Amino acid sequence: MKHLIPITIIFLIFNQHVFAQTNLKPAFNTCKIDSVNLPKDIIYKGNFNQAVKWKDESGENLVLLTETGNYYNEKFNHDNEGGDAEIFAYHFLLKNNTSTQTWRIYDFISDCPVDYFATFIKNSFQVTDLNHDGIAEIWVMYKKTCRGDVGPSDMKIIMYQGDQKFAVRGHDKVIIVADEKENNINNGGDYTLDNNFLNGPKEFSEFAKKMWDNNLE
């Protein structure tokens, strides 16, 4: 007579084996906060987009994303009587009710006389620990363009781990209808990984490539 092992015991043995082999660590508990709950000493430019807090081995972290939208900024030269748009991403360490800025991402479009924008890609912001060292990798992704016709926009991924910056630069993809038979031409989608991604942990570059493909169009 065969002896049957209860399914629950098999499940527990299997899971213990998986966790032992992969050495999984719990993900960071991120928390979104609104603008009125930002620490009072934080000063930023632009309009509030989102803010996220979490704790890792470096302490309590906060990232704030802001955008100006399309407007006129007097600090730029305006030879073409065009408009401007700026984006900002700030990272702070929070301790004893004090916020210390550790880095800032800044990009812009200036004096554009045609269609233009600079904006973060919706739902693309991420906090990871791909190399399991307890220090978060912070992923910011955005697009910007100044163009008078149909074409791809500049697209970038900026990732920080600690004070080290990683970047992917390229273009999003647009589909152009070439003729009445609807023979479409894909334009754009190219990207270049910087040396920090090329020489860094493989997990980082693989994640960056997937993130790019997932937000390509």
WOHURA-V753516 format. One record per helix or strand of 3 or more residues. SS is the DSSP state (alpha for helix, beta for strand). FROM is the first residue (numbers start at 0). TO is the last residue. If there is no record, write none. Layout:
BEGIN
ss=[SS:SS]
from=[FROM:FROM]
to=[TO:TO]
END
This chain:
BEGIN
ss=[alpha:beta:alpha:beta:beta:beta:beta:beta:beta:beta:beta:beta:beta:beta:beta:alpha:alpha]
from=[6:30:34:46:58:82:97:114:125:136:153:163:172:183:190:194:201]
to=[21:32:36:55:66:94:111:119:127:146:160:170:176:187:192:198:213]
END
